Amino acid sequence: MTSILAKFRKVLVTREVIIALIALVAIGVHLLLRLGGNQGPILLGTTRPTFPLLIALAAGIPLLVSLARHLARGEFSSDLLAGLSIVTSVILGEYLAGTLVVLMLSGGQALEAFAVRRASFALEALAKRLPSAAHRKENGQVVEVPLAEIEVGQTLLVFPHEVCPIDGVVLEGRSTMNESYLTGEPYLLPKTTGATVLSGAINGEGALTIRAEKRAVDSRYSKIMQVMRDSEQKRPQLRRLGDQIGAIYTPLAVLIALLAWYFSGNVQRFLSVLVVATPCPLLIAIPVAIIGSVSLAAKRGIIIKDPVALEKIGTCRIAIFDKTGTLTYGEPKLVKIVPARGFNTEETLAAVASLERYSRHPLASAILKAATAGQLETKEAGEVSERPGEGLRGQVGGQIVQVTSRKAAIQQDPALEPQLPAPQGGLECLILIDHLYAATFQFRDEPRSDGKSFIAHLKPRHGFERVLMVSGDRETEARYLAEQVGIQEIFAGQSPEQKLALVIEETRHANSVFMGDGINDAPALTAATVGIAFGQTSEVTSEAAGVVILDSSLERVDELLHIGNRMRTIALQSALGGMILSFIGMCVAAAGYLPPVAGAISQEVIDVLAVLNALRAAVTPRVLSDHEPAAENPGQIRS
């Protein structure tokens, strides 16, 4: 269905461009014929019908059909005046005036379609991401079968770097998997015999043999897709800026045209007023301001996928942040080592780093970086093993070193429990040397250096009334980060469904902006008034978001806020300024001093002035951000 919509949108844009070109060529041919025939002034009176103009007016029929549908639904948008002008001009034989309006309407809609065109179909991206077939083991052979034919209990093979097709349990093999689409945590999770795997996760370098635990339609990935469908269906339809102004302007213009006709008894004045009233500052100037702002944002590494985001970002009063990768860097760091009595911090870290060189655990890189930063010398390790449930084990310098979890260590030796420090927020691992408790390593995904200052400036500088943080992480870890950046409202342990429900509920009270970077954020990104995706995100996330910040910088979010506010100001200046001039022209036309064609030309002059002002949106201003980030202060290891 989404692919059909994509093709329809492309056809729509092509159609509008073709109609505008036909109208432009027809007007040019008509003027050449008039001048060649020496039939008198062109601008002051009615013009004789010519074949090119009739072709152009016929080409505008699809536009009129579309406008009629809007009118039938009670939607009095700004372009209805243009449709009414076209119909009236045909009835009265003012074909040149009608063709000029067709040009203005089709040109404006083509420009708007170009501005709002998106390749963002998140459901299609989700469907493409999951393989359509799986590798099933049958009688010692590997057979490729459609995903829908996989039944619970069947044995499947997941090749390196493939997307896991089904929820299951590992029977053989060892690898890592990226499950960030569900958890939001960008860590590579080790997978060995007995480990669970989730559909949609990306396999690492090792092949895995798994047993299917669920059918494809019942898998976690299918549930994510269903949540995505629900979020798209529930997303409110936002009224565009031009339609909001047009809802007031259109009835006023029609009223003036009817009064001019009634009091003068001349139907030509009705058409003249409508032609002058054609709201091209709304149809053209606002899209020009949008395109200019989209261009300016792109220069700053901000990709505007849905221009509605630019119009609405300044009206948002609730800011909702995902945690990992948005308010944090998405990379766990070793922030604290709690050594046991009789063990040296640096020696313990060096021994563990010597062992971690052979591990692909998500915390191994953090330990190695800490050892490198401390300029510690590592040693050769031998007899390295990483058995399920036991952690990493090996010999370093004649000692047996084991890196394991709190739960596994206590199960291995219950007498260790009284020696262990109290659990803290974040991730941790326990170090055993020669079967003795040696240290606890504590890890955190550090908050961005500019996070606290950015959060603090949202309310006074941009009018946000509430700032929330949602996370799939534990309460202790989420609260720790919230305290670091100054957020009071925290929602931890949130699934994609819960995130979606939260965003929908909050958006009912006020316009919201949601910021996230994982596939699990996609439904919430779609449901928010403005969805902002961070970094080189997955295709699904970027498709769901209206805005993509390429370099994962909160500074860029501040620039987006300013670009949006500036675009809205310039668009309003262009639209309202042009409409004031149009109102003056309507009064002149109502008095009988401005015939239809001259009125159309006058409207074109007004359009030029409005568009010239709108072009200012593409110019980079001297100041584009009022956020002053704090100095870089990376987390340090504390002994």
N, C-alpha and C positions, 0 to 999 in steps of 0.2 A: 504493500500500500504506500509506504513512504517513497519507494522508487518512482511510483506513478506520480506522486505529488511533486517530486523533484523534476521530472520531465515536464509536468504541467507548468511549473514556475518558469522553466527555461523557455518554453513555448510562449508564455505570457510576456516575458521580457522582449522576445523577438517580435511578437505581434505589435507591441506598443511602439517599438523602434520603427518597424515597417510603416505603420500608420503615420507616424510623424514625418518620415521621409516622403511618403506619398503626398501628404498635405503641403510640405515645403516645395516639392517639385511642381505640384499643381498650381500653387500661388505664383511661382516664378513664371510658368508657362502662361498663365492667365494674364499676368501683368505685361508680358511680352506681346501677347495678342492684342491687348487693349492699346498699348502704346503704338504697336505697328498699325492698328486700324485707325488711330487718331480719333478715338471716340470721346474725347473730352477728359476732364479731370477725373481722377480715380478716387480720390480721398473724400470727396464732398457729397457724394450721392450714392444711389443704388447702382449696382453693377450688373451688366447683362450676364446671364448664365453661360458658362463655357463648359465644354466636355471635361477638361481636367478637374475643374472644381467639383463637378458631380461625382467623379471617380473618388476624389478625396472625401467627400461627404459620405459616400457609400462605404468607404473604408472605415469610417468612424462609427458604423452601426454597432460593432462589438462593444465599443466603449459605452454607447447608450444603453445597450442591454445590461451591462454590468451596473450602470448607474440606476437603472429601473429596479434591479434586484435590491439595491441598497434602499431605495425609496419604499419598496414594498415591505421591507423590514422596519420601516420607520426610522432609518438612519439618515439624518439630514447632514451629510458631510459637505465639505466646502466645494467639491467638484460637481455637485448637483446643479449649481448655477450654470456651469459650463454646458452641461447636458441640455438644460432648458434653453440656453442661448442658441445651441445648434439646431434644436427642433424649431424654434421660433424663426430663425434665419431662413430655414428651408421653406417654411410656410409662407414667409413674406418675400421669398425670392432673393434674399440677401446672401447669395452663395459665397461671395468673397469673405464677408464678415463671419459666416458660419465656418468656412475653412480655416480662417485664422484662429478661431476658437478650438477647432479640432487639433490644430498644430499645438496650441498652448496646452490643451488637456493631455494629448498623447505624449507630448514632449515632457510635461511635468510628471506623468505617471511612469514613463520610461526611466526618467531620472530617479524617481523614488524607488522604482523596482530595482534599479541598479544599486541603490544605497542599501536597501533592506534585503537583497538577495543573500541567502545563506545556503551553505552546503551542510547545514547542521541538522542531521537526522539521527538522533542518538539511538533510536531503536534499530535503525539499519546498521549503525556501527556496532551495536551490541551483537546483532545477529551475525554479522560478518566475522566478529572476533572469535566466536565459538565454532570449532570445526563441524562440518556436516556429517562426518564419518569418524569411526573409531577403529583401532586395530585390535581385533578380537583373536584370542588364541583358540584354535580348534585342532585337536589331535596333533599337537606339536607344530602346527602351521599357523602363521599369522595371516588373517583374512580381514580385509577392509569391508566394514558393513556400515549401513546408514545408522546414524545416532539413534533414530527412533526405534530401531530393532534391538537395542541393548536392553537386556533384562537384568534384574538384581541377581547377584551371585556369579555372573559371567566374568571371565578373566580377560583383562585388556592389557595392552602394552602402550606406554606413553614414551615416545621417542624424545631425545634431547631437544630442547628449545620449542617443543610443541605446547599447545594449549591443552590442558587436561580436559577431556570431554565429559567427565561424569564425576559425581561424588563417590569416593571409594576409600579403600584401605590398601596400603602398600604390602604386597606379598614378597617381592624380591627387588633388589637393587638399592642404590643409594644416590641421592641427588639433593638439590634444593629447589624450592618453588617460591615464586613471587605471588603472594595472595593479597597484594595491596588493594585490589579492586573491591575486596570485601571488608578488610580490616582497616584500611587507610594507613597501615604501618608499612613503610617501604623497605622492609627487611626480607632477606632471602632466608626462608625457613628450611631447616634440614629435614629431609624425608628419608626414613629408613624403614625396615620391616616393622609393621604394626602402626605406622603413622597414617593419619587420615589425610586425604587430598580432596580439594574442592574443585568443582567444575569452573573453568575460566582461569584458573591459576596457570602461570607460565612455568613450565619445567626448566630446570637448569641443564647441566652438561651430562647428567647420567640418565640412562634408560631405566624406567620403572615398570614393574609388573604389578597391576592393581586388581582388586576385586570390586566390581560395581556394587555399591550399597543402595543406590537409588536409580530409578529410571530418569531419563533426560528431562522429562516434563516435571519431575518432582525435585530436580536438583536446585542447588542454591543459586546457580546462574539464571535458571528459569524464573526463580522468584524475583531476582533483581530486575529482569526484563519486565515482569508483571508490574513491579513497583514503578518502573519507568513509564509504562503505558498509563498507569493511574495518574502519575504526576502530570503527564502531558494533557490528559483529559480534564484534570482539575485546575489547570493553570488559568488564571483569570485573563480575559481579553482586555488589554489596556487601550484606552482611548489615546490616539496620537494627538500631538500638539495642534496640528493643522485642523483636525476634526473638532477639537474642543473650541477653537476660535471660529471655525466654520459653522458650528451649530448656532452661534449667535449672529454671525454675519449674513448667512444665507437667507434666513427669513426677513431680515431688515432690507436686504437688496431687493428681494421679490416684492416686498411691500411698497418700496419707493417706485419700482417699475410699474406696479399696478395703479398706484396713485397718479403717476405721470400719464398713463394711458387714459385713466378715468377722467381726469380734469381737462386733458387736451383733446380727447377723442381721437388721437392719432396713435395707431398701434406701432408705428415706427419708433416712437419714443420708448415704448415698452422694450423693444429689442435693443435700442441704443443704451438704455440704462443697464440691461442685462449684460451686454457686451463689455461695457466699461466696468461693470461689477465683477466680471469673471475673476475669481480670486487667485490669479497667478502668483502673487507673492506667497500664497499658501502652497500652491501646486509646484512651484519651482524654487523660490528663495529658500524655503525650509529644507528641501532635499539638498540644495547646494551647500547650505550651512552644515548639514549632516555629513555630506561627503568630505567637505573641508576638514571637519573635526575628525572624521575617520582617518584621513590622511595624516593629520597632525599626530593622532594617537599612534599610528603605525610607526612614525619616526621615533617614537619613544619606546618601542617594543611592546605596544598595547594593541592587540588585534581585536577590533570591534566586529563581531560576527552578527550582532543584531542591533541596528541603530536605535531601536526602542530603548536600549540600555542607556544610551547617551541622553535621551530625553527624560528618562525616569530616575537616573542616578542621583540627581539633585533633590528629588522628592522623597528619597528613602530616609526613614527615621529609625529603622532597626538594622543593626549590623550583626550578622551571625557568622562566626568564624569556625571552620574546622580546625583541629589542633595540629596534627602532624603534617609538615610540609607547607603549612600556611603561617602559623605562628611560630613554628620551629623549623630547623634546617632539614629535618628528615634523616638525620644521621646520628645514631647513638654515640655518646662519648663516655669514656671512663672518667667519672667526676670525683670518685672517692674510693680510697682503699682503707678498709678497717682491718688492720693486722691483728692476729692473735698474739698473746704474750710469748715472747721468745722468737718471733719471726720478724725479719727486716722487710720493710715495704719495697724497697728497690730490688732486693734479691728475689723476693717473691714474684714481683712483676716481670723481672728478666726471665725467670724460670718458666712462668706461664706463657710469655711471649715466644719463647723457644719452642713451646709445644703448639701454640696456636697457629704457627706458620703452616701447619699441615691440616688445618680445619677450615671448613667453609661455613661455619656457624656465623650468624649475623653479627655477633659481638666480637668475633675474632679480629676483624679489622680495627675496631676501636681499641683493643688491647695492644695491637701491634703499633698503632699510631702513638699511643701513650708511651710505649717503650722507646720508640724512635725519638719522640719529643724530649724524653728524659736522657737520651744518649746512652741507653743501657746496652750492654753487650749480651747478645744471645748466644746460646750454645747449641750443639747438635743434639737432637732428640732421637731416641730409638724406641722400638716396640710400641709405636703409636697406634692407638685404636680408638674408635668412637662408636661404642655399642649402644643400641637403643636403651634408654632409661638409665645408663651409667655415666654418660657424658664423655669427655675427652680424657684419655689416659696415656701416659708414656713415661719414659725414663729420660731425665735431664740431669747431667752431671752426677750420675750415680744415685739419684733420688727418684722415687716414684711420685710423679705429679699428676693430680687428677683435678679436672675442672668439671663441676657438676652443679645441680640445682639444690636448693635447700631441702626439698622434699626427698630427693634421691639420697642425699647425704644422711638424713635422719633415718631413712629406711635401711640404709647400709649399716649405720651405727647409731642407735637411739641415744647413746651416752653423749653424743655431740650436741644435742639440742640445747642444754643449759649454757654451752659455751658460745652460742651464736648470738650476734646482735639482733635487736628487734627489727622486723621487716620495715623497710622504708618504701616510699613511692618510687616507681620506676622499675627498671630491670636490675637483676643481680645474678651473680654466680658465686659459688663457694669454691675455695681452693683447699685441697688436701695434699699435704706433702708427707710421704711415707705413712699414709693413713692417719695423720694428725691434722686437725683443723688449723690452717695457716692464715687465712684471710677471707674477707668478703669484698668482692669487687662490685661497686654500685655504678650504674649507668643511667644517663638521662639524655633525652633528645633536647638539646639546649634551645631556649627561646631565641628568636632573632634579636639581634642587638638593637634594632630600631622598633621592636614590638611595643615596648612600654610607652615610648614617646608618641608613637602613632596612635595607639588606643586612647591616650590621654587627650589628644588634640581633636578627636572625632566629634565630641559633643560641642565644645566651644566654637570650633572653626567651621563645622559642616552641619550642625544642627541635629546630630543623631541623639535620640532620646534614650535608647537602650543598646547595650553591647553584650552579646551572648557568645559563649563558646560551647560547641558540641563536639563530642569525641567518642570513638568506639573503645577508648582506653579505659583503664580502671579509674575509680574515683580519686585515689590518692595521687596518681600521676597527673590527671587532668587538673586537680585542684592546685597541685604544685605549680604547674605552668601558669594557671590563671592568676595566681598570686604574683608571679614574676612579671606579668605584663599588665596587671591592674584590671582584670575582668572579674566582676562580682557574680554574674549569673552563669552557672556551669551546669551542663547536662552531659554526664559521663555514661559510658557503656551503651552508647546509642547504635542500634542497627540502622541500615539504610531506610527501612520502613519507619523507624522512629524518628530519624532525621527528617524524612519527608513530612510526617505528621506534624512535627514541631514547626517546620517552615510554613506549612499551610496555615496552621493556627496563628502564628505570629503575623503572617501577611494579611490575615483578616482584619487585624487591628491597625496596621500601618504598612506602608510600602517597605519592603525589606531588601537587603543585599546580602547574598550568601557567598562566602569565599571558601573554596576547597580545592583539593588537587587529586583526589582518588576517584576511581570508578564508583566506589560506594557513595560518593557525594553527588553523582550525576542526577538522581531523582530530585534532591534538594536544590541543585543548581537550576533545574528546569522550573521548579515550583515557585522560587523566589521572584520578586519583581525584577531584580537584576542578579544574574549569576556570574561570578567571576572565578575562572579556573586559573590555577597558578602553575607556572613552569611548563616544561616540555611534557605535558600530561598525555594520557592515553587518548586515542581518537574518540572514545566514548565520552570522556570528560569534556574535552574541548567542543564536541558536538552539542552537548547539553548546555554549555555555558553561553551566555551572550557576549562575554568578554574573556579573552585569554591574555594573562600577563606572562610574557615569555621568560623573563629573568627572575621570577618568583620574588619580586621586591615589593615591600609595602609602600616604598616611595612611589612606585608606579601607580599604586592604587590611589594615592593622594593626587597624583597628576591626572588620573582618570576623573576623579571628582571635580577637579578644576576645569578640565576640558569639557565635561558634561554641562557644568553650570555656565561656562562661557558660551558654549554652543546654544544653549537655551536662550541666553540673553540676546545674542546676535540674531537668532532666528525670530525672536519676538520683535526686535527692532525692525527687521526686514519686513515681517508680515504685517505688523501694526502700522508701520510707516507707509507701506505700500497700500494698505487698505484705507488709510486716511486720505491719501491722494486719490484712490479710487472713489471714495465717498464724495470728494469734491467733484470729480468727473461725473458721477451719477447725477449730482444736482444740476450740473451744466447740461447734461443730456436730457434730464427731465424737463428742463426749460426750453428744449428744442434747439440748442446751439451746437449739438454734437451728434451728427448722423452716425449710423452703425459702423461703417468702415472706418471713419475718422475716430470713432470711439475705440475700435479694436487697435488702431495704431497708437492711440494715446495710452491704452493699457500696456502695449508693448514697451513704450518709453518708461512707464512706471515699473514694469518688470525688470528692465535693465538696471534702474536705480536700486531696486530691491536686491537683485542678484549681486551687483557690485558690492553692496554692503555685506551680503552673506558670504562673499568670498574672503572676508577678513578672518573667518573661522579657521582657514588653512594656514594663517600666518602664526608662527611661533611667538607667543608673548614674551616680554622680558622676564616675568616671573610666572612659573607654572606650578609651584608648590609652596605651601606655607608650613610644611612639616620639617622640623629640625631634628633629624635622627641623632640618637646618643652615640657616643664613641664606641667603637668595637670593644667588646669585653668578653672574650671567649672563656668558656669554663676551664677551670684549672683543677689539676689533681691535688687533693688534700690528703695528707697522711695523718 
